[in-house]
């Protein structure tokens, strides 16, 4: 009976496992596999180093899982003969089968001679666990990326008038310069002025992003009713706030609405209905809780580590 037929009759499908193993043979070059194998051989036989069969087995396993047929055969021989380790015909069968499928011409005969089902050694099981964890981490990262995309692009369906499209062209041009997600800028403009370039509040907040004169001067905005200047100033302020509050979006929004001093005084989102309603309106569109920030812009708020964000709307 051939090796593949033997494997099939055990119901284990080892051949598929060997060549689809996530330990990725191609990721380790031949020179590295040879180095591991030679180090293992030295430890197995005590050549120039103290004999240590357990350490040899670990290195052989690394090399074999990376696609080294000789290392796999040597492991099979160790377990078949109980040389420096307890005899285990199941482990021996596994390694001879792996060596045969990697091209060793003698390994299939050894597998046939054992006449026992192959059994996965612990180092193989551990490698599979690591690979499964890696796959799961990649799956989670992909899901997080998809969630992030959904959160940060939710606003796009609302860019549905010529005026909003005109203003968003400016945002798309400027936002990358300040490291600001366009969706956040959209949500702030919508909440502040509803895209009215000439908006003026009873507190003298002006333009699209409703800059009060002090903030406009702070960020060098000379023409607050000029769409591009106003957006540039608002983005500059958001960039500063993101660095100051280390990317905490609710605190940044609370500060944009009520001032950073107010946030610090309350050590979190202040209990003002206006501010909490403001944050809720923005989160309808931009729900990200943490935003990337440039720590070089400004040192963090002295109370950032102690801020209470349980008051988030």
Secondary structure per residue as TSV (DSSP state, phi and psi in degrees):
chain	resnum	aa	ss	phi	psi
A	1	X	-	360.0	134.7
A	2	X	-	-72.1	164.8
A	3	X	H	-58.3	-47.2
A	4	X	H	-64.0	-37.3
A	5	X	H	-67.3	-41.1
A	6	X	H	-59.2	-44.0
A	7	X	H	-63.0	-42.1
A	8	X	H	-62.7	-39.6
A	9	X	H	-68.4	-25.5
A	10	X	H	-75.4	-14.2
A	11	X	T	76.0	15.1
A	12	X	-	-96.8	-21.8
A	13	X	-	53.9	46.2
A	14	X	H	-62.5	-37.3
A	15	X	H	-56.6	-44.3
A	16	X	H	-64.3	-41.8
A	17	X	H	-62.8	-37.7
A	18	X	H	-65.1	-44.5
A	19	X	H	-93.7	-7.3
A	20	X	S	-110.1	10.7
A	21	X	-	-61.0	130.8
A	22	X	T	-69.1	-2.1
A	23	X	T	-73.1	-1.2
A	24	X	-	53.7	81.7
A	25	X	G	-54.2	-41.5
A	26	X	G	-65.0	-19.9
A	27	X	G	-74.7	-14.5
A	28	X	S	-116.5	124.3
A	29	X	-	-76.3	166.0
A	30	X	H	-61.5	-37.3
A	31	X	H	-62.4	-40.9
A	32	X	H	-67.3	-41.4
A	33	X	H	-60.9	-42.0
A	34	X	H	-65.1	-39.5
A	35	X	H	-60.5	-47.3
A	36	X	H	-59.7	-44.3
A	37	X	H	-64.1	-43.4
A	38	X	H	-66.6	-37.9
A	39	X	H	-64.0	-40.5
A	40	X	H	-64.1	-41.9
A	41	X	H	-62.6	-40.6
A	42	X	H	-62.7	-41.7
A	43	X	H	-69.9	-36.3
A	44	X	H	-63.0	-41.0
A	45	X	H	-102.8	-1.8
A	46	X	T	66.8	38.9
A	47	X	S	-92.0	100.0
A	48	X	S	80.7	-6.2
A	49	X	S	-140.3	164.4
A	50	X	-	-66.5	135.0
A	51	X	-	-63.6	130.4
A	52	X	-	-150.1	92.1
A	53	X	H	-67.6	-36.2
A	54	X	H	-60.6	-44.7
A	55	X	H	-65.3	-37.0
A	56	X	H	-61.9	-43.4
A	57	X	H	-61.4	-40.5
A	58	X	H	-62.7	-42.6
A	59	X	H	-71.1	-40.9
A	60	X	H	-57.7	-41.5
A	61	X	H	-63.2	-43.7
A	62	X	H	-55.6	-48.1
A	63	X	H	-66.1	-43.6
A	64	X	H	-64.4	-43.0
A	65	X	H	-65.7	-24.4
A	66	X	T	-88.1	1.8
A	67	X	T	109.0	16.0
A	68	X	-	-91.3	112.5
A	69	X	H	-67.6	-38.3
A	70	X	H	-64.5	-42.7
A	71	X	H	-61.6	-41.1
A	72	X	H	-63.2	-43.1
A	73	X	H	-63.0	-44.0
A	74	X	H	-60.0	-38.7
A	75	X	H	-64.2	-43.3
A	76	X	H	-58.2	-41.7
A	77	X	H	-65.3	-43.3
A	78	X	H	-57.9	-48.5
A	79	X	H	-74.1	-32.1
A	80	X	H	-69.1	-29.6
A	81	X	H	-109.3	-3.5
A	82	X	T	61.1	41.2
A	83	X	S	-88.4	99.3
A	84	X	S	80.6	-0.9
A	85	X	S	-149.4	163.8
A	86	X	-	-66.6	136.0
A	87	X	-	-62.4	138.2
A	88	X	-	-150.4	99.5
A	89	X	H	-64.7	-32.1
A	90	X	H	-64.4	-44.6
A	91	X	H	-65.3	-42.0
A	92	X	H	-59.4	-43.0
A	93	X	H	-61.9	-40.6
A	94	X	H	-58.3	-50.2
A	95	X	H	-70.5	-36.0
A	96	X	H	-66.1	-39.7
A	97	X	H	-62.9	-43.1
A	98	X	H	-64.2	-44.0
A	99	X	H	-61.9	-42.0
A	100	X	H	-61.8	-44.4
A	101	X	H	-71.9	-16.3
A	102	X	T	-91.6	-0.6
A	103	X	T	112.9	2.4
A	104	X	-	-75.0	122.1
A	105	X	T	-75.1	-19.2
A	106	X	T	-94.5	-16.7
A	107	X	H	-69.2	-34.5
A	108	X	H	-63.6	-39.0
A	109	X	H	-62.9	-39.1
A	110	X	H	-64.9	-40.3
A	111	X	H	-61.4	-44.9
A	112	X	H	-63.7	-39.6
A	113	X	H	-64.2	-34.7
A	114	X	H	-65.7	-38.7
A	115	X	-	61.5	34.3
A	116	X	S	-135.6	148.9
A	117	X	-	-62.6	143.1
A	118	X	-	-70.5	146.7
A	119	X	-	-131.7	134.0
A	120	X	-	-73.3	123.2
A	121	X	-	-67.8	162.8
A	122	X	H	-60.8	-38.9
A	123	X	H	-65.0	-30.1
A	124	X	H	-70.8	-44.9
A	125	X	H	-60.8	-40.0
A	126	X	H	-64.7	-41.8
A	127	X	H	-62.0	-38.8
A	128	X	H	-67.2	-38.3
A	129	X	H	-63.1	-43.9
A	130	X	H	-60.8	-43.4
A	131	X	H	-63.9	-41.5
A	132	X	H	-62.9	-39.5
A	133	X	H	-62.6	-42.0
A	134	X	H	-62.1	-44.9
A	135	X	H	-61.7	-42.0
A	136	X	H	-66.0	-40.5
A	137	X	H	-62.7	-41.1
A	138	X	H	-65.6	-38.7
A	139	X	H	-63.1	-44.4
A	140	X	H	-64.4	-39.6
A	141	X	H	-63.7	-41.2
A	142	X	H	-64.5	-40.1
A	143	X	H	-65.9	-41.4
A	144	X	H	-63.0	-39.9
A	145	X	H	-63.6	-40.6
A	146	X	H	-65.8	-41.6
A	147	X	H	-62.9	-42.2
A	148	X	H	-61.6	-42.9
A	149	X	H	-60.4	-42.7
A	150	X	H	-64.7	-41.0
A	151	X	H	-67.5	-42.6
A	152	X	H	-87.4	-8.1
A	153	X	H	-117.3	8.0
A	154	X	G	-59.0	-28.8
A	155	X	G	-69.2	-20.4
A	156	X	G	-59.1	-35.8
A	157	X	G	-67.5	-16.2
A	158	X	G	-91.7	-6.1
A	159	X	-	-83.7	73.5
A	160	X	-	-123.0	15.3
A	161	X	S	-132.4	157.0
A	162	X	H	-56.8	-37.1
A	163	X	H	-69.1	-43.9
A	164	X	H	-63.2	-39.4
A	165	X	H	-64.0	-39.0
A	166	X	H	-63.7	-45.2
A	167	X	H	-67.4	-39.1
A	168	X	H	-69.3	-26.0
A	169	X	H	-60.6	-38.8
A	170	X	H	-66.9	-43.1
A	171	X	H	-60.3	-45.7
A	172	X	H	-61.9	-32.4
A	173	X	H	-73.5	-40.4
A	174	X	H	-92.3	-34.4
A	175	X	H	-54.4	-43.2
A	176	X	H	-61.2	-29.2
A	177	X	H	-65.0	-25.7
A	178	X	H	-109.4	3.5
A	179	X	T	66.4	32.2
A	180	X	-	-107.0	133.0
A	181	X	-	-64.6	129.4
A	182	X	H	-55.4	-33.4
A	183	X	H	-62.8	-35.8
A	184	X	H	-67.4	-44.1
A	185	X	H	-61.3	-43.3
A	186	X	H	-57.7	-48.5
A	187	X	H	-63.5	-38.8
A	188	X	H	-67.8	-45.3
A	189	X	H	-60.7	-42.2
A	190	X	H	-63.4	-43.5
A	191	X	H	-71.6	-34.2
A	192	X	H	-79.9	-46.8
A	193	X	H	-134.8	-5.1
A	194	X	T	52.0	40.3
A	195	X	T	68.5	26.1
A	196	X	-	-94.3	107.0
A	197	X	T	-58.8	-30.0
A	198	X	T	-101.4	15.8
A	199	X	-	-60.3	139.2
A	200	X	B	-141.9	121.5
A	201	X	-	-91.4	170.8
A	202	X	T	-70.9	-9.5
A	203	X	T	-101.7	13.0
A	204	X	-	69.0	24.5
A	205	X	-	-77.0	137.0
A	206	X	B	-126.3	142.6
A	207	X	T	78.5	-169.2
A	208	X	T	-56.0	-45.1
A	209	X	T	-104.3	15.5
A	210	X	T	48.8	64.3
A	211	X	B	-87.6	124.8
A	212	X	-	-74.0	157.9
A	213	X	H	-53.1	-38.2
A	214	X	H	-64.4	-42.2
A	215	X	H	-69.5	-39.6
A	216	X	H	-59.8	-44.0
A	217	X	H	-66.3	-39.2
A	218	X	H	-59.7	-35.5
A	219	X	T	-111.2	23.3
A	220	X	T	59.9	45.0
A	221	X	-	-100.3	109.9
A	222	X	S	-91.3	-25.6
A	223	X	-	-125.4	83.4
A	224	X	T	-64.7	-18.4
A	225	X	T	-95.5	5.2
A	226	X	S	-86.7	123.1
A	227	X	H	-55.8	-47.5
A	228	X	H	-68.7	-42.1
A	229	X	H	-63.4	-42.5
A	230	X	H	-64.2	-45.2
A	231	X	H	-64.6	-40.3
A	232	X	H	-60.1	-43.2
A	233	X	H	-65.5	-42.5
A	234	X	H	-64.7	-40.1
A	235	X	H	-66.9	-37.2
A	236	X	H	-61.7	-41.4
A	237	X	H	-67.6	-43.3
A	238	X	H	-61.3	-41.8
A	239	X	H	-59.5	-43.7
A	240	X	H	-65.0	-45.4
A	241	X	H	-63.7	-38.6
A	242	X	H	-62.2	-39.9
A	243	X	H	-69.3	-40.8
A	244	X	H	-66.0	-38.7
A	245	X	T	-105.7	18.8
A	246	X	T	49.7	47.9
A	247	X	T	79.3	3.1
A	248	X	B	-76.0	103.2
A	249	X	H	-62.2	-46.3
A	250	X	H	-57.3	-39.8
A	251	X	H	-69.1	-38.4
A	252	X	H	-61.8	-45.2
A	253	X	H	-67.0	-40.3
A	254	X	H	-61.5	-40.3
A	255	X	H	-69.1	-38.9
A	256	X	H	-61.9	-36.9
A	257	X	H	-83.0	-43.5
A	258	X	H	-114.3	-6.9
A	259	X	-	99.8	142.2
A	260	X	H	-65.6	-30.6
A	261	X	H	-63.0	-36.4
A	262	X	H	-66.7	-42.4
A	263	X	H	-60.7	-41.4
A	264	X	H	-68.6	-36.3
A	265	X	H	-64.5	-39.5
A	266	X	H	-91.4	-2.8
A	267	X	T	54.0	42.1
A	268	X	B	154.9	-164.1
A	269	X	S	-65.4	122.4
A	270	X	-	-68.2	154.4
A	271	X	-	-83.0	38.6
A	272	X	-	-91.0	127.7
A	273	X	H	-54.8	-38.7
A	274	X	H	-62.0	-47.4
A	275	X	H	-67.4	-42.6
A	276	X	H	-68.1	-36.0
A	277	X	H	-67.0	-36.7
A	278	X	H	-60.5	-46.6
A	279	X	H	-64.2	-40.0
A	280	X	H	-61.7	-42.0
A	281	X	H	-62.5	-40.0
A	282	X	H	-70.5	-39.3
A	283	X	H	-69.0	-16.9
A	284	X	T	-61.0	-26.9
A	285	X	T	-110.3	-42.5
A	286	X	-	-124.7	99.1
A	287	X	-	-98.1	5.0
A	288	X	-	-64.1	131.4
A	289	X	S	-88.6	-26.0
A	290	X	B	-128.8	133.5
A	291	X	-	-121.9	141.1
A	292	X	-	-56.8	148.1
A	293	X	-	-144.8	160.0
A	294	X	-	-103.8	106.5
A	295	X	T	-67.6	-12.1
A	296	X	T	-75.5	-16.7
A	297	X	S	-65.5	-46.8
A	298	X	S	-162.4	150.9
A	299	X	-	-62.9	156.2
A	300	X	-	-69.6	158.8
A	301	X	-	-54.6	139.4
A	302	X	T	-63.8	-15.1
A	303	X	T	-110.0	11.5
A	304	X	G	-60.0	-39.9
A	305	X	G	-71.9	-18.6
A	306	X	G	-107.5	5.0
A	307	X	-	-66.6	142.9
A	308	X	B	-100.0	115.0
A	309	X	-	-103.6	11.4
A	310	X	T	-68.9	-11.3
A	311	X	T	-87.5	10.8
A	312	X	-	-56.2	136.7
A	313	X	-	-66.1	360.0
